[in-house]
Structure formats: C-alpha cells, structure tokens
Amino acid sequence: MSVHAVSAAEAIERLGEFDTVVDARSEAEFEEDRLPQAVNWPSLDNEERRRVGTIYKQVSPFEARKLGAALVAKNIARHIEREVVHKPKGWQPLVYCWRGGQRSGALALVLGQIGFRVSVVEGGYKAFRAAVLSALTPLAARLQYRVICGPTGAGKTRLLHALADAGAQVLDLEALAVHRASVLGLIPGKAQPTQKRFDTLVWEALRAFDAARPVFVESESRKVGNVAVPQALMDAMRASPCVRLALPMDERVRLLMEDYEFFTRDTALLCDRLGALAQLRGKAQVAAWQEQVRAGEIEAVVRELLLKHYDPGYAGSIRRNFEQYAAARVVDLPDRSPDAMARAARDLATAAQCQSSTSNA
C-alpha cells in the first residue's frame, strides 16, 4: 500500500505534481468550494450523507457507521470502474474530504491497495480553507495595483478586458463574483459563488500574478453582490494609484443599454430590480421609472438613473474610499468603441510598466 499524508500547505505547493485532485465529499460540499482543479468523487452523495447523519443522531453512531461503510464501498467501486480502471500504474492522485478522515481515507486505502501512490490532505478541506484565509493577506500585500475608477457606464470592465488583451495583469472581481456590483448587477441565469468559493477564486488569481508587474483592478465596493472582497485586498486597493475613466454621457447610456441588454428583453425583471431602490429614491420615483420601463422608455430611465442615483453616490464614495483618487491619471475616452478601449489600454499598460520598472530599479 502506498498512501502518504501531506499538509494543506504542502498540497498547495505541490498541486501541479498530482495527476488528479479528488474531492471525496458530497456534491453540495464540492459546489460550496474546493481545491483548484479538483474533481468530485463523492464517498457519500447528498442524500446518502443526510441519511447517515440522521441515523447517527437519532439511532446510534454504530448503526450510522455500518450504513455509511456499505454506501461508501459501493460508491468507491463505481468511481474505480468509471475513472480508474484505465489509469497507468504511475498515476498519482491527491485525495481529500472535509477533515481528512474516513471518506478520503477509505478511497485512499483502496487506491493504495491497487498500487497507486496516493496522497491525502491532512485536515482535508477545512485545513485548505484555513491556509487560503491566512495566505490572502500576504498575497494581497505583495502586489502593486492600478485601480480603474469611473462612474457607472464609463466602461471600466471593458477597459479591464482590453488591458488583458494588451497583455496586462488583470484582476476582474466582478467576473469572479458573477455580478456587476450594483443593485442592477445580478446576471440572470447565473448564480453567484459562495463566499468560500469567491475567496478561493481570488486567492488563485492573486497567487498567479507576477509581483514585479502591476495588476489592474476595478474600484469595487466591499460587497460585489452577495460576496465580500477580502479585507486585505480591499485595503491594498484603496491605498493604490488610481486611473479615472471618463466617457461622454450619451456614450455611457448606450454602453449600459448594450451591457444590460437582457433588461430590454425582460422588462418585468428590470422593474423588479428597480424596486430595490425604493428606500433610497422613494416609492414615487421608482414607480415613475417602472412606468417608463413598461412604456418602452428604457433609455430615458437609464439616463435618469445615472444622473439621480449612480453619479451622486459614486462621486462621494470614490473620494472617501480611495486615497489616491484626487491624483488619478485621467483617461478621456471619445467613445465606447473597442478601438478607443484598446488605445487606452495600451497606453495605461505601457505607463504602468514603466512606473513599476522605475520603482523597482
């Protein structure tokens, strides 16, 4: 038998050495968060885990373990038939469960008996989660950021994409959060990750960046929909140099009409989301906007939202929260076109890299 225990820290450092990272937890646990590149081979699926847990509490731990053992044995057999029979002898998996206990141990035992070299994460996912949280602060602090600021509709996200196309390092928190970071930012048909999953995705992104090169990031609030940006990253962003993006009002309105095109197709959804503004803008104003939406006057509503809701709140918030905003480099975009974004991205990437090289000299 060849089964070896590795710490969570060692597993993280050696992730690239393992042929497969196997999560032996249930589907729901896997969906909540997981190690990078992990695949899910549940030792107990959602319903089986519930059944065993109920017997453990209502009957006895002994009876629960008997049932659990039978279910785990059946599931491991299926995993081996489906995933393992064609693996070469040199295949080396990393296996984990919640705390590195019975579920991963049972799978590792069988794989080891076959003759594979199996590694098991000591402390399981729980230890990995602790390692991620402890690593976020030093990871966030080691990087140099350029914060893209600008009012709603100025094209911040489009500029980030153009920067990535230009070869710059980009941290797109809204993409990781699956949310556009406003009351209207929910993306229909796409669920946000859990907080744990979001933390792991941010951790993965940060550890992949080259500390010698700047990282461009949007001036997010602490919350992006239902998930929160890690505090250490938020602090680092708020202390970093800023770039202020400016775009003519007509272009901002058209950009938002393009980026939120799904609202023009589902006016009921837009009216529902506008309802969340009643406390801030008053029921009468929200009702008027909803009536305009139903009448097809969506562009007029977008313009008023910018003038009456987004712009006034943004102006005060950005100055309070981002220390270097007053000294921000201003980028005046003539329009929202891809060419305009690409030109601005090339200029920013070149300037940031030059500043970085000078400061590191």
HELIX and SHEET records of a PDB file:
HELIX    1   1 ALA A    8  GLU A   13  1                                   6    
HELIX    2   2 LEU A   15  GLU A   17  5                                   3    
HELIX    3   3 GLU A   27  GLU A   32  1                                   6    
HELIX    4   4 ASN A   46  GLN A   58  1                                  13    
HELIX    5   5 PRO A   61  HIS A   79  1                                  19    
HELIX    6   6 ILE A   80  VAL A   84  3                                   5    
HELIX    7   7 GLN A  102  ILE A  114  1                                  13    
HELIX    8   8 GLY A  124  ALA A  141  1                                  18    
HELIX    9   9 LYS A  156  ASP A  165  1                                  10    
HELIX   10  10 LEU A  173  ALA A  177  1                                   5    
HELIX   11  11 GLN A  195  ALA A  208  1                                  14    
HELIX   12  12 GLN A  231  ARG A  238  1                                   8    
HELIX   13  13 MET A  249  ASP A  259  1                                  11    
HELIX   14  14 GLU A  261  ARG A  265  1                                   5    
HELIX   15  15 THR A  267  LEU A  274  1                                   8    
HELIX   16  16 GLY A  275  LEU A  277  5                                   3    
HELIX   17  17 ALA A  278  ARG A  281  1                                   4    
HELIX   18  18 LYS A  283  ARG A  294  1                                  12    
HELIX   19  19 ILE A  298  GLU A  304  1                                   7    
HELIX   20  20 LEU A  305  TYR A  310  3                                   6    
HELIX   21  21 ASP A  311  ASN A  321  1                                  11    
HELIX   22  22 PRO A  338  ASN A  360  1                                  23    
SHEET    1   A 5 VAL A   3  VAL A   6  0                                        
SHEET    2   A 5 VAL A 118  VAL A 121  1                                        
SHEET    3   A 5 PRO A  93  TYR A  96  1                                        
SHEET    4   A 5 THR A  20  ASP A  23  1                                        
SHEET    5   A 5 ALA A  38  ASN A  40  1                                        
SHEET    1   B 5 GLN A 169  LEU A 171  0                                        
SHEET    2   B 5 VAL A 215  GLU A 218  1                                        
SHEET    3   B 5 TYR A 145  CYS A 149  1                                        
SHEET    4   B 5 PRO A 241  ALA A 246  1                                        
SHEET    5   B 5 GLN A 324  ASP A 332  1                                        
SHEET    1   C 2 LYS A 223  VAL A 224  0                                        
SHEET    2   C 2 VAL A 227  ALA A 228 -1                                        
END                                                                             
